[in-house]
Amino acid sequence: MQGDESARSRGEQVEAAEREAAKQRLLAQAEAQRVPVEETTRAVPDRRWRRDQR
């Protein structure tokens, strides 16, 4: 029985490492695609839309 437990524990460790690696890849990809705030345009309210909503 002890061998089964250590194999399961090892499998869980491998899965955790894979999840962490995937998370790091996603964070790196998101950072690479991020647009600096200075390069974005400020949203301007559309007065016509607001007037139609009253």
N, C-alpha and C positions, 0 to 999 in steps of 0.2 A: 504493500500500500504506500509506503514512503516514496518509492520511485515515481508513482503516479502523481503524488503531490508536488514533488520537485519539478517534474516535467511540466505540470500545469503552471507552476509558479514561473518557470523559465519562459513558457509561452506568453504569459501575461507581461513579463518584462519586455519581451521582444515586441509585443503589440504596443506597449506604452512607448517604447523607443520609436516605433514606426509612426505612431500618432504625433509624437513630439517633432519628428523630422518633417512630417507633412505640415504641421502647424508653422514651423520655421519657413518652409518653402512658400506657404501662403502669405505669411507676413512679408517675406522678401519680395514676392511678386506684387503685393499691394503697395509696398513702399516704392517699387520701381515705377508703378503706374500713377502714383500720387502726383497731383498737380499742386504746386506751391500756391498758397493763398494769394500772393501778390499777382499771380497770373490769371486769377479768376475775375470775372466781372461781377459787380454788385447787382443783386436783383433790384429792379425798380418796379414798384407796384403799378399795375395797369389800371388806371383810373376808370377807363370805360368798363372794365369787368366789374369793378366795385360799384359803379353807378347802376349797372344792370341787376345787381344782387339785392338792392334795397326793396 
